[in-house]
Amino acid sequence: MKFFIDTANLEQIKEAQDLGVLDGVTTNPSLMAKEGISGEENVINHYKAICDIVDGDVSAEVISTDYEGMIKEGEALAALDSKIVVKVPMIKDGVKAIKYFSKKGIKTNCTLVFSAGQALLAAKAGATYVSPFIGRLDDISVDGLGLIEEIREIYDNYGFETQILAASVRHSAHILGCAKIGADVMTGPLSAITALLKHPLTDSGLAQFLADHAKAAGK
């Protein structure tokens, strides 16, 4: 399973990259705003900076909600760097835009997916990635991981090449659940990724090893 980090924070992206497990980055207008990035030129330059850090795909989201606007924005974003994946919302014109980009060889990420039916349409249109938001489903007492299972079954039934990118991942249990089900990618905060490092028995075991070494060295 690929590990993407869901942020526009360059320091967090660098930290994840340095850890040696990062496969890509996802961003959106809300994450850009959180980092104080505004204005078209600043946003473009920020995407370029992210691409300079990571080796894998970087999802960059269109703002337009009409077909022509999404095509114009998406082509401009894709021209920035070969790593750019055009992030398109799951709406009617979005599906049409995904089909257009697919024919042009431009990678896409269909975002704001909350049902298996939406994921099926995205795959039919040729999306590179589909992003079901599991955390937001959990927030309204709907089983987010259950949606990943449904999509996995449908895609496997028909051999769709669209990758399931589990989004809105909140914690390490989400990551492990996605890995068990067979999600192709997960994207979440750095805290969820680094939480996988932690176990109390690892901490206590290391402390004991160091104490025994110090004791032996003191003899």
Disulfide bonds with the S-S distance in Angstrom:
none
